[in-house]
Amino acid sequence: FSTAVLVNGASNFISAMSASYTMLVLYCVVYSVSMSFIGALAFQVLMDIVGMKRFPSAFGLFTVLESITILTGPPLAGLLVDFTGQYNYIFYATALNGIAAGLFISLASYALDRKEAKMKEPRGLLLKAIYTEIPVKSQHTSGAAPEII
């Protein structure tokens, strides 16, 4: 999932580099393939993160946050074009945001995997005691009863 987000973010650099037909076709192919991976895996990743019990509320929060970005993105992009007079900066900004998101997801996954691995490994203080019986030889070898003194 994080690889798809990284590729999706990096694909926006393709559009900013050149406006030729072949580069735009390459951009559309790379962007659409990576976006389809993101769309297919987003709900599975969300389910893995929060679990089945909290999935409905997490899905609601995910939808609200996605809606906010969809609502505010185009006016902010227009504001960036108004200030700079160039469209390339929009693609640079989206590429940097996508790459930052992919790196954050990658680093967070790595940290969680290390934490889970550390929790599973045995600790030095928790030693398992092994119970063994050692037979003791009797001092009396003869069949006679021991003497009482």
DSSP file (Angstrom, degrees, kcal/mol; ACC not computed):
  #  RESIDUE AA STRUCTURE BP1 BP2  ACC     N-H-->O    O-->H-N    N-H-->O    O-->H-N    TCO  KAPPA ALPHA  PHI   PSI    X-CA   Y-CA   Z-CA
    1    1 A F     >        0   0    0      0, 0.0     4,-2.0     0, 0.0     5,-0.2   0.000 360.0 360.0 360.0 -45.9    0.0    0.0    0.0
    2    2 A S  H  >  +     0   0    0      1,-0.2     4,-2.4     2,-0.2     5,-0.1   0.856 360.0  54.3 -65.6 -32.8    2.7    2.4    0.9
    3    3 A T  H  > S+     0   0    0      2,-0.2     4,-2.7     1,-0.2    -1,-0.2   0.904 107.2  50.5 -65.4 -40.6    4.5    1.6   -2.3
    4    4 A A  H  > S+     0   0    0      2,-0.2     4,-2.3     1,-0.2    -2,-0.2   0.889 110.9  48.8 -64.0 -38.4    1.4    2.5   -4.3
    5    5 A V  H  X S+     0   0    0     -4,-2.0     4,-2.4     2,-0.2    97,-0.2   0.907 112.1  48.9 -67.5 -41.1    1.1    5.8   -2.4
    6    6 A L  H  X S+     0   0    0     -4,-2.4     4,-2.7     2,-0.2    -2,-0.2   0.927 113.2  46.2 -63.0 -44.9    4.8    6.6   -3.1
    7    7 A V  H  X S+     0   0    0     -4,-2.7     4,-1.9     2,-0.2    -2,-0.2   0.893 111.8  52.6 -64.7 -39.5    4.4    5.7   -6.8
    8    8 A N  H  X S+     0   0    0     -4,-2.3     4,-0.6    -5,-0.2    -2,-0.2   0.921 112.4  44.3 -62.6 -44.2    1.2    7.8   -7.0
    9    9 A G  H >< S+     0   0    0     -4,-2.4     3,-0.9    89,-0.3     4,-0.3   0.914 114.0  49.2 -66.6 -42.2    3.0   10.8   -5.5
   10   10 A A  H >X S+     0   0    0     -4,-2.7     3,-1.4     1,-0.2     4,-0.5   0.780  98.6  68.7 -68.9 -26.1    6.1   10.4   -7.7
   11   11 A S  H >X S+     0   0    0     -4,-1.9     3,-0.9     1,-0.3     4,-0.9   0.773  87.1  67.4 -65.6 -23.6    4.0   10.1  -10.8
   12   12 A N  H <X S+     0   0    0     -3,-0.9     4,-1.2    -4,-0.6    -1,-0.3   0.743  89.9  63.9 -69.1 -21.1    2.9   13.8  -10.5
   13   13 A F  H <> S+     0   0    0     -3,-1.4     4,-1.6    -4,-0.3    -1,-0.2   0.815  93.6  63.0 -67.6 -29.2    6.5   14.7  -11.2
   14   14 A I  H <X S+     0   0    0     -3,-0.9     4,-1.4    -4,-0.5    -1,-0.2   0.922 103.2  47.2 -62.0 -43.7    6.1   13.2  -14.7
   15   15 A S  H  < S+     0   0    0     -4,-0.9    -1,-0.2     1,-0.2    -2,-0.2   0.837 111.6  50.5 -68.6 -32.4    3.4   15.7  -15.6
   16   16 A A  H  < S+     0   0    0     -4,-1.2    -1,-0.2     1,-0.2    -2,-0.2   0.772 106.4  56.8 -76.1 -25.3    5.4   18.7  -14.3
   17   17 A M  H  < S+     0   0    0     -4,-1.6     2,-0.3     1,-0.2    -2,-0.2   0.908 120.2   1.1 -74.4 -42.0    8.5   17.6  -16.3
   18   18 A S     <  -     0   0    0     -4,-1.4    -1,-0.2     2,-0.1     0, 0.0  -0.996  44.2-156.0-150.2 149.1    7.1   17.6  -19.8
   19   19 A A        +     0   0    0     -2,-0.3    -4,-0.1    -3,-0.1    -3,-0.0   0.111  53.6 129.2-111.3  19.6    3.8   18.2  -21.5
   20   20 A S  S  > S-     0   0    0      1,-0.1     4,-2.1     4,-0.0     5,-0.2  -0.305  70.7-112.0 -71.7 161.8    4.5   16.0  -24.5
   21   21 A Y  H  > S+     0   0    0      1,-0.2     4,-2.2     2,-0.2     5,-0.2   0.911 115.3  49.9 -62.5 -44.3    1.9   13.5  -25.6
   22   22 A T  H  > S+     0   0    0      1,-0.2     4,-2.3     2,-0.2    -1,-0.2   0.878 111.0  49.7 -65.8 -36.9    4.0   10.4  -24.7
   23   23 A M  H  > S+     0   0    0      2,-0.2     4,-2.6     1,-0.2    -1,-0.2   0.879 110.4  50.4 -68.5 -37.2    4.8   11.8  -21.2
   24   24 A L  H  X S+     0   0    0     -4,-2.1     4,-2.5     2,-0.2    -2,-0.2   0.877 110.6  49.2 -68.3 -36.4    1.1   12.5  -20.6
   25   25 A V  H  X S+     0   0    0     -4,-2.2     4,-2.3     2,-0.2    -2,-0.2   0.925 112.1  48.6 -65.9 -44.0    0.2    9.0  -21.6
   26   26 A L  H  X S+     0   0    0     -4,-2.3     4,-2.6     2,-0.2     5,-0.3   0.911 111.6  50.4 -60.3 -42.8    2.9    7.6  -19.3
   27   27 A Y  H  X S+     0   0    0     -4,-2.6     4,-2.8     1,-0.2     5,-0.3   0.930 110.3  49.1 -60.5 -46.7    1.6    9.8  -16.5
   28   28 A C  H  X S+     0   0    0     -4,-2.5     4,-2.3     1,-0.2     5,-0.2   0.894 113.2  46.8 -62.2 -40.3   -2.0    8.6  -17.0
   29   29 A V  H  X S+     0   0    0     -4,-2.3     4,-2.3     2,-0.2     5,-0.2   0.952 116.4  42.4 -67.6 -49.8   -0.9    5.0  -17.0
   30   30 A V  H  X S+     0   0    0     -4,-2.6     4,-2.3     1,-0.2     5,-0.2   0.920 117.7  46.8 -64.5 -43.8    1.3    5.2  -13.9
   31   31 A Y  H  X S+     0   0    0     -4,-2.8     4,-2.4    -5,-0.3    -1,-0.2   0.914 113.6  47.3 -65.6 -43.0   -1.2    7.4  -12.0
   32   32 A S  H  X S+     0   0    0     -4,-2.3     4,-2.0    -5,-0.3    -1,-0.2   0.894 112.9  48.0 -69.6 -38.2   -4.2    5.2  -12.9
   33   33 A V  H  X S+     0   0    0     -4,-2.3     4,-1.7    -5,-0.2    -1,-0.2   0.939 115.5  44.4 -66.6 -45.6   -2.5    1.9  -12.0
   34   34 A S  H  X S+     0   0    0     -4,-2.3     4,-2.1    -5,-0.2    -2,-0.2   0.886 113.2  51.4 -67.2 -36.6   -1.2    3.3   -8.6
   35   35 A M  H  X S+     0   0    0     -4,-2.4     4,-2.7    -5,-0.2    -1,-0.2   0.855 107.0  53.3 -68.5 -33.5   -4.5    4.9   -7.8
   36   36 A S  H  X S+     0   0    0     -4,-2.0     4,-2.1     2,-0.2    -1,-0.2   0.867 108.2  50.5 -69.7 -34.0   -6.3    1.6   -8.5
   37   37 A F  H  X S+     0   0    0     -4,-1.7     4,-2.1     2,-0.2    -2,-0.2   0.923 111.9  47.9 -63.4 -43.6   -4.0   -0.1   -6.1
   38   38 A I  H  X S+     0   0    0     -4,-2.1     4,-1.8     1,-0.2    -2,-0.2   0.934 112.7  48.1 -63.0 -46.1   -4.8    2.5   -3.5
   39   39 A G  H  < S+     0   0    0     -4,-2.7     4,-0.5     1,-0.2    -1,-0.2   0.872 114.3  46.4 -62.8 -37.5   -8.5    2.3   -4.1
   40   40 A A  H  < S+     0   0    0     -4,-2.1     4,-0.3     1,-0.2    -1,-0.2   0.838 120.9  36.4 -74.1 -32.3   -8.5   -1.5   -3.8
   41   41 A L  H  X S+     0   0    0     -4,-2.1     4,-2.7    -5,-0.1     5,-0.3   0.584  91.9  87.4 -98.8 -11.2   -6.3   -1.7   -0.7
   42   42 A A  H  X S+     0   0    0     -4,-1.8     4,-2.3     1,-0.2     5,-0.1   0.908  93.5  42.8 -59.4 -45.2   -7.6    1.4    1.3
   43   43 A F  H  > S+     0   0    0     -4,-0.5     4,-2.3     2,-0.2    -1,-0.2   0.870 114.0  51.1 -71.9 -35.4  -10.4   -0.4    3.0
   44   44 A Q  H  > S+     0   0    0     -4,-0.3     4,-2.3     2,-0.2    -2,-0.2   0.916 111.9  47.3 -65.9 -41.9   -8.3   -3.5    3.8
   45   45 A V  H  X S+     0   0    0     -4,-2.7     4,-2.0     2,-0.2    -2,-0.2   0.912 111.7  50.6 -65.3 -42.1   -5.6   -1.4    5.3
   46   46 A L  H  X S+     0   0    0     -4,-2.3     4,-2.3    -5,-0.3     5,-0.4   0.896 110.6  49.7 -61.9 -39.9   -8.1    0.5    7.3
   47   47 A M  H  X S+     0   0    0     -4,-2.3     4,-2.1     1,-0.2    -2,-0.2   0.892 110.7  49.8 -65.4 -40.0   -9.6   -2.8    8.6
   48   48 A D  H  < S+     0   0    0     -4,-2.3    -1,-0.2     1,-0.2    -2,-0.2   0.849 112.9  47.7 -67.1 -33.6   -6.1   -4.0    9.5
   49   49 A I  H  < S+     0   0    0     -4,-2.0    -2,-0.2    -5,-0.2    -1,-0.2   0.939 127.6  19.4 -74.3 -47.7   -5.3   -0.9   11.4
   50   50 A V  H  X S-     0   0    0     -4,-2.3     4,-0.6    -5,-0.2    -3,-0.2   0.665  99.4-131.8-103.2 -17.1   -8.5   -0.4   13.5
   51   51 A G  T  <  -     0   0    0     -4,-2.1     4,-0.5    -5,-0.4     3,-0.1  -0.073  34.9 -70.1  85.5 168.4  -10.1   -3.9   13.5
   52   52 A M  T >4 S+     0   0    0      1,-0.2     3,-0.5     2,-0.2    -1,-0.2   0.836 125.4  59.3 -68.1 -34.4  -13.7   -4.9   12.8
   53   53 A K  T 34 S+     0   0    0      1,-0.2     4,-0.2     2,-0.1    -1,-0.2   0.894 116.6  30.6 -66.1 -40.0  -15.2   -3.4   16.0
   54   54 A R  T 3X S+     0   0    0     -4,-0.6     4,-2.2     1,-0.2    -1,-0.2   0.338  91.3 101.8-101.5   7.4  -14.0    0.1   15.3
   55   55 A F  H <> S+     0   0    0     -3,-0.5     4,-3.0    -4,-0.5     5,-0.2   0.906  76.4  54.2 -61.5 -44.8  -14.2   -0.1   11.5
   56   56 A P  H  > S+     0   0    0      0, 0.0     4,-1.9     0, 0.0    -1,-0.2   0.922 113.5  41.4 -59.2 -43.4  -17.5    1.8   11.0
   57   57 A S  H  > S+     0   0    0     -4,-0.2     4,-2.2     2,-0.2    -2,-0.2   0.884 115.8  50.5 -71.4 -35.9  -16.5    4.8   13.0
   58   58 A A  H  X S+     0   0    0     -4,-2.2     4,-2.6     2,-0.2    -1,-0.2   0.884 109.3  51.7 -66.6 -37.8  -13.0    4.8   11.4
   59   59 A F  H  X S+     0   0    0     -4,-3.0     4,-2.3     2,-0.2    -2,-0.2   0.892 109.0  51.0 -65.1 -39.0  -14.6    4.6    7.9
   60   60 A G  H  X S+     0   0    0     -4,-1.9     4,-2.3    -5,-0.2    -2,-0.2   0.925 112.0  46.2 -62.5 -44.9  -16.7    7.6    8.8
   61   61 A L  H  X S+     0   0    0     -4,-2.2     4,-2.6     2,-0.2     5,-0.2   0.903 111.7  52.3 -63.9 -41.4  -13.7    9.6    9.9
   62   62 A F  H  X S+     0   0    0     -4,-2.6     4,-2.3     1,-0.2    -2,-0.2   0.906 110.5  48.3 -59.5 -43.3  -11.8    8.5    6.8
   63   63 A T  H  X S+     0   0    0     -4,-2.3     4,-2.3     2,-0.2    -2,-0.2   0.899 111.5  49.2 -66.2 -41.7  -14.7    9.7    4.6
   64   64 A V  H  X S+     0   0    0     -4,-2.3     4,-2.1     2,-0.2    -2,-0.2   0.933 113.1  46.5 -63.8 -45.7  -15.0   13.0    6.3
   65   65 A L  H  X S+     0   0    0     -4,-2.6     4,-1.9     1,-0.2    -2,-0.2   0.890 113.0  49.7 -65.2 -38.5  -11.2   13.7    6.0
   66   66 A E  H  X S+     0   0    0     -4,-2.3     4,-2.1    -5,-0.2    -1,-0.2   0.892 110.1  51.4 -65.4 -38.8  -11.2   12.6    2.4
   67   67 A S  H  X S+     0   0    0     -4,-2.3     4,-2.2     2,-0.2    -2,-0.2   0.873 106.9  53.4 -66.2 -36.8  -14.2   14.9    1.7
   68   68 A I  H  X S+     0   0    0     -4,-2.1     4,-2.4     2,-0.2     5,-0.2   0.921 110.4  46.8 -64.3 -42.8  -12.4   17.8    3.3
   69   69 A T  H  X S+     0   0    0     -4,-1.9     4,-1.9     1,-0.2    -2,-0.2   0.879 112.5  49.8 -67.6 -35.8   -9.3   17.3    1.1
   70   70 A I  H  < S+     0   0    0     -4,-2.1    -1,-0.2     1,-0.2    -2,-0.2   0.867 114.5  45.8 -67.8 -35.3  -11.6   17.0   -2.0
   71   71 A L  H  < S+     0   0    0     -4,-2.2    -2,-0.2    -5,-0.2    -1,-0.2   0.866 121.4  34.6 -75.8 -37.6  -13.4   20.2   -1.1
   72   72 A T  H  X S+     0   0    0     -4,-2.4     4,-1.8    -5,-0.2     5,-0.2   0.683 101.0  77.1 -94.1 -18.5  -10.3   22.3   -0.2
   73   73 A G  H  X S+     0   0    0     -4,-1.9     4,-2.4    -5,-0.2     5,-0.2   0.940  92.9  46.7 -60.9 -53.7   -7.8   21.0   -2.8
   74   74 A P  H  > S+     0   0    0      0, 0.0     4,-2.4     0, 0.0     5,-0.2   0.908 113.0  47.8 -61.6 -43.7   -9.0   22.8   -6.0
   75   75 A P  H  > S+     0   0    0      0, 0.0     4,-2.1     0, 0.0    -2,-0.2   0.900 113.3  49.1 -63.8 -36.2   -9.4   26.2   -4.4
   76   76 A L  H  X S+     0   0    0     -4,-1.8     4,-2.1     2,-0.2    -3,-0.1   0.886 110.8  50.3 -67.8 -37.0   -5.9   26.0   -2.8
   77   77 A A  H  X S+     0   0    0     -4,-2.4     4,-2.0     2,-0.2    -1,-0.2   0.905 110.7  49.5 -65.6 -40.4   -4.5   24.8   -6.2
   78   78 A G  H  X S+     0   0    0     -4,-2.4     4,-2.4     1,-0.2    -2,-0.2   0.881 109.1  52.1 -64.3 -37.9   -6.1   27.8   -7.9
   79   79 A L  H  X S+     0   0    0     -4,-2.1     4,-2.1     2,-0.2    -1,-0.2   0.890 107.9  51.8 -64.4 -39.4   -4.7   30.1   -5.2
   80   80 A L  H  X S+     0   0    0     -4,-2.1     4,-2.2     2,-0.2     5,-0.3   0.893 110.9  47.7 -63.9 -39.9   -1.2   28.7   -5.9
   81   81 A V  H  X S+     0   0    0     -4,-2.0     4,-3.0     2,-0.2    -2,-0.2   0.898 109.9  53.2 -67.3 -39.9   -1.7   29.3   -9.6
   82   82 A D  H  < S+     0   0    0     -4,-2.4    -2,-0.2     1,-0.2    -1,-0.2   0.894 113.6  42.6 -62.0 -39.9   -2.9   32.9   -8.9
   83   83 A F  H  < S+     0   0    0     -4,-2.1    -2,-0.2    -5,-0.1    -1,-0.2   0.894 128.4  26.6 -73.7 -40.1    0.2   33.6   -6.8
   84   84 A T  H  < S-     0   0    0     -4,-2.2    -3,-0.2     2,-0.2    -2,-0.2   0.787  87.4-138.6 -97.1 -29.9    2.8   32.0   -9.1
   85   85 A G  S  < S+     0   0    0     -4,-3.0     2,-0.4    -5,-0.3    -4,-0.1   0.549  71.5  98.6  80.5   6.8    1.3   32.2  -12.5
   86   86 A Q        -     0   0    0     -6,-0.3    -1,-0.2    -5,-0.1     3,-0.2  -0.964  61.7-152.9-129.8 145.6    2.5   28.7  -13.3
   87   87 A Y  S >> S+     0   0    0     -2,-0.4     3,-1.2     1,-0.2     4,-0.9   0.667  84.8  79.2 -87.0 -18.3    0.7   25.3  -13.2
   88   88 A N  H 3> S+     0   0    0      1,-0.3     4,-2.1     2,-0.2     3,-0.3   0.834  83.2  63.9 -60.9 -33.1    3.8   23.2  -12.6
   89   89 A Y  H 3> S+     0   0    0      1,-0.2     4,-2.4     2,-0.2    -1,-0.3   0.785  95.1  59.9 -65.6 -25.9    3.9   24.1   -8.9
   90   90 A I  H <> S+     0   0    0     -3,-1.2     4,-2.5     2,-0.2    -1,-0.2   0.929 107.8  44.7 -64.1 -44.0    0.5   22.3   -8.4
   91   91 A F  H  X S+     0   0    0     -4,-0.9     4,-2.2    -3,-0.3    -2,-0.2   0.870 112.8  51.1 -70.3 -36.1    2.1   19.1   -9.6
   92   92 A Y  H  X S+     0   0    0     -4,-2.1     4,-2.6     2,-0.2    -1,-0.2   0.926 111.6  47.9 -64.1 -43.1    5.2   19.6   -7.5
   93   93 A A  H  X S+     0   0    0     -4,-2.4     4,-2.3     2,-0.2    -2,-0.2   0.916 113.8  45.6 -65.4 -43.1    3.1   20.2   -4.4
   94   94 A T  H  X S+     0   0    0     -4,-2.5     4,-2.5     2,-0.2    -1,-0.2   0.877 112.7  51.8 -68.8 -35.1    0.9   17.2   -5.0
   95   95 A A  H  X S+     0   0    0     -4,-2.2     4,-2.6    -5,-0.2     5,-0.2   0.934 111.2  46.6 -65.0 -44.8    4.0   15.1   -5.7
   96   96 A L  H  X S+     0   0    0     -4,-2.6     4,-2.4     1,-0.2    -2,-0.2   0.900 113.4  48.9 -65.0 -39.7    5.6   16.2   -2.5
   97   97 A N  H  X S+     0   0    0     -4,-2.3     4,-2.2     2,-0.2    -1,-0.2   0.911 112.9  47.6 -65.3 -41.6    2.4   15.6   -0.4
   98   98 A G  H  X S+     0   0    0     -4,-2.5     4,-2.4     2,-0.2   -89,-0.3   0.910 113.5  47.0 -65.7 -42.0    2.0   12.1   -2.0
   99   99 A I  H  X S+     0   0    0     -4,-2.6     4,-2.5     2,-0.2     5,-0.2   0.901 111.6  51.2 -66.7 -40.0    5.6   11.1   -1.3
  100  100 A A  H  X S+     0   0    0     -4,-2.4     4,-2.3    -5,-0.2    -2,-0.2   0.905 110.9  48.8 -63.0 -40.4    5.4   12.5    2.2
  101  101 A A  H  X S+     0   0    0     -4,-2.2     4,-2.4     2,-0.2    -2,-0.2   0.917 111.9  48.7 -64.8 -43.0    2.3   10.4    2.8
  102  102 A G  H  X S+     0   0    0     -4,-2.4     4,-2.3   -97,-0.2    -2,-0.2   0.898 112.3  48.1 -64.3 -40.7    3.9    7.3    1.4
  103  103 A L  H  X S+     0   0    0     -4,-2.5     4,-2.8     2,-0.2     5,-0.2   0.899 111.0  51.1 -66.5 -39.8    7.0    7.7    3.5
  104  104 A F  H  X S+     0   0    0     -4,-2.3     4,-2.5    -5,-0.2     5,-0.2   0.929 111.6  47.0 -62.3 -45.0    4.9    8.3    6.6
  105  105 A I  H  X S+     0   0    0     -4,-2.4     4,-2.4     2,-0.2    -2,-0.2   0.912 113.6  49.2 -63.6 -41.8    2.9    5.1    6.0
  106  106 A S  H  X S+     0   0    0     -4,-2.3     4,-2.3     2,-0.2    -2,-0.2   0.936 113.9  44.2 -63.4 -47.1    6.1    3.2    5.3
  107  107 A L  H  X S+     0   0    0     -4,-2.8     4,-2.4     2,-0.2    -2,-0.2   0.882 113.4  50.9 -67.1 -37.9    7.9    4.4    8.5
  108  108 A A  H  X S+     0   0    0     -4,-2.5     4,-2.3    -5,-0.2    -1,-0.2   0.909 111.3  48.2 -65.7 -41.3    4.8    3.9   10.6
  109  109 A S  H  X S+     0   0    0     -4,-2.4     4,-2.4    -5,-0.2    -2,-0.2   0.906 111.9  49.7 -64.2 -41.4    4.4    0.3    9.3
  110  110 A Y  H  X S+     0   0    0     -4,-2.3     4,-2.2     2,-0.2    -2,-0.2   0.916 111.3  48.7 -63.7 -43.5    8.1   -0.4   10.0
  111  111 A A  H  X S+     0   0    0     -4,-2.4     4,-2.1     1,-0.2    -2,-0.2   0.900 112.4  48.2 -64.9 -40.7    7.9    1.0   13.5
  112  112 A L  H  X S+     0   0    0     -4,-2.3     4,-2.5     2,-0.2    -1,-0.2   0.891 110.5  51.2 -67.4 -38.9    4.7   -1.1   14.3
  113  113 A D  H  X S+     0   0    0     -4,-2.4     4,-2.2     2,-0.2    -2,-0.2   0.906 111.1  48.0 -64.0 -41.0    6.3   -4.3   12.9
  114  114 A R  H  X S+     0   0    0     -4,-2.2     4,-2.2     2,-0.2    -2,-0.2   0.894 111.4  50.9 -65.5 -39.2    9.4   -3.7   15.1
  115  115 A K  H  X S+     0   0    0     -4,-2.1     4,-1.8     2,-0.2    -2,-0.2   0.916 111.4  47.2 -65.1 -42.9    7.2   -3.1   18.1
  116  116 A E  H  X S+     0   0    0     -4,-2.5     4,-1.4     1,-0.2    -1,-0.2   0.883 111.9  50.6 -66.0 -37.9    5.2   -6.3   17.5
  117  117 A A  H  X S+     0   0    0     -4,-2.2     4,-1.4     1,-0.2    -1,-0.2   0.884 109.7  50.5 -67.0 -37.8    8.4   -8.3   17.0
  118  118 A K  H  < S+     0   0    0     -4,-2.2    -1,-0.2     1,-0.2    -2,-0.2   0.846 108.4  52.5 -68.2 -33.7    9.9   -6.9   20.2
  119  119 A M  H  < S+     0   0    0     -4,-1.8    -1,-0.2     1,-0.2    -2,-0.2   0.803 109.7  49.9 -71.4 -28.3    6.7   -7.9   22.1
  120  120 A K  H  < S+     0   0    0     -4,-1.4    -2,-0.2    -5,-0.1    -1,-0.2   0.772  89.8  91.3 -83.0 -26.5    6.9  -11.5   20.8
  121  121 A E  S  < S-     0   0    0     -4,-1.4     2,-0.0    -5,-0.1     0, 0.0  -0.438  86.0-105.7 -73.7 143.9   10.6  -12.2   21.7
  122  122 A P        -     0   0    0      0, 0.0     2,-0.2     0, 0.0    -1,-0.1  -0.337  31.5-128.4 -69.6 148.1   11.2  -13.7   25.1
  123  123 A R        -     0   0    0      3,-0.1     3,-0.5     1,-0.1    -4,-0.0  -0.606  14.1-121.3 -94.7 158.0   12.6  -11.6   27.8
  124  124 A G  S    S+     0   0    0      1,-0.2    -1,-0.1    -2,-0.2     3,-0.0   0.762 108.2  55.5 -69.7 -26.9   15.7  -12.5   29.9
  125  125 A L  S    S+     0   0    0      1,-0.2     2,-1.4     2,-0.0    -1,-0.2   0.723  90.7  76.3 -81.7 -20.6   13.9  -12.3   33.2
  126  126 A L        +     0   0    0     -3,-0.5     2,-0.4     2,-0.0    -1,-0.2  -0.643  65.3 170.9 -94.3  82.4   11.2  -14.8   32.3
  127  127 A L        -     0   0    0     -2,-1.4     2,-0.5    -5,-0.0    -3,-0.0  -0.732  32.1-126.4 -92.6 139.5   13.1  -18.1   32.6
  128  128 A K        -     0   0    0     -2,-0.4     2,-0.4     1,-0.0    -2,-0.0  -0.735  20.8-136.4 -86.4 127.5   11.2  -21.3   32.3
  129  129 A A        -     0   0    0     -2,-0.5     2,-0.6     2,-0.0    -1,-0.0  -0.679  13.0-151.0 -83.4 134.4   11.8  -23.6   35.2
  130  130 A I        -     0   0    0     -2,-0.4     2,-0.6     2,-0.0    -2,-0.0  -0.930   6.9-147.2-109.4 123.3   12.3  -27.2   34.2
  131  131 A Y        +     0   0    0     -2,-0.6     2,-0.4     2,-0.0    -2,-0.0  -0.790  25.4 166.5 -93.8 123.0   11.3  -29.8   36.8
  132  132 A T        -     0   0    0     -2,-0.6     2,-0.5     2,-0.0    -2,-0.0  -0.996  28.2-137.6-134.9 142.8   13.3  -33.0   36.9
  133  133 A E        -     0   0    0     -2,-0.4    -2,-0.0     2,-0.0     0, 0.0  -0.856  12.7-159.2 -99.1 131.1   13.5  -35.7   39.5
  134  134 A I        -     0   0    0     -2,-0.5     2,-0.1     2,-0.0    -2,-0.0  -0.944  19.4-130.3-109.7 117.8   16.9  -37.1   40.4
  135  135 A P        -     0   0    0      0, 0.0     2,-0.5     0, 0.0    -2,-0.0  -0.446  18.1-143.8 -69.6 138.3   16.8  -40.5   42.0
  136  136 A V        -     0   0    0     -2,-0.1     2,-0.3     0, 0.0    -2,-0.0  -0.877  14.4-124.9-104.3 132.1   18.8  -40.8   45.2
  137  137 A K        -     0   0    0     -2,-0.5     2,-0.2     1,-0.1     0, 0.0  -0.540  26.2-120.8 -75.8 137.9   20.6  -44.0   45.9
  138  138 A S        -     0   0    0     -2,-0.3    -1,-0.1     2,-0.1     0, 0.0  -0.509   6.5-139.1 -76.5 146.2   19.8  -45.6   49.2
  139  139 A Q  S    S+     0   0    0     -2,-0.2     2,-0.8     1,-0.0    -1,-0.1   0.701  85.7  81.6 -77.4 -19.8   22.7  -46.1   51.7
  140  140 A H        +     0   0    0      1,-0.2    -2,-0.1     3,-0.0    -1,-0.0  -0.777  48.6 168.5 -91.1 113.8   21.3  -49.5   52.7
  141  141 A T        +     0   0    0     -2,-0.8    -1,-0.2     2,-0.0     2,-0.1   0.686  55.5  77.2 -96.5 -21.5   22.3  -52.1   50.2
  142  142 A S  S    S-     0   0    0      1,-0.1    -2,-0.0     2,-0.1     0, 0.0  -0.448  86.3-118.9 -86.9 165.0   21.2  -55.1   52.1
  143  143 A G  S    S+     0   0    0     -2,-0.1    -1,-0.1     2,-0.0     2,-0.1   0.497  80.8 108.4 -79.1  -4.2   17.6  -56.3   52.5
  144  144 A A  S    S-     0   0    0      1,-0.1    -2,-0.1     3,-0.0     3,-0.1  -0.379  78.0-104.6 -76.0 153.3   17.8  -55.8   56.3
  145  145 A A        -     0   0    0      1,-0.1    -1,-0.1    -2,-0.1    -2,-0.0  -0.438  44.2 -95.6 -72.2 149.5   15.9  -53.0   58.0
  146  146 A P        -     0   0    0      0, 0.0     2,-0.2     0, 0.0    -1,-0.1  -0.322  42.6-108.6 -65.8 148.9   18.0  -50.1   59.2
  147  147 A E        -     0   0    0     -3,-0.1     2,-0.6     2,-0.0    -3,-0.0  -0.540  21.9-141.2 -81.0 143.8   19.1  -50.1   62.8
  148  148 A I              0   0    0     -2,-0.2    -1,-0.0     1,-0.1     0, 0.0  -0.918 360.0 360.0-103.5 125.5   17.5  -47.8   65.2
  149  149 A I              0   0    0     -2,-0.6    -1,-0.1     0, 0.0    -2,-0.0   0.392 360.0 360.0-108.7 360.0   19.9  -46.4   67.7
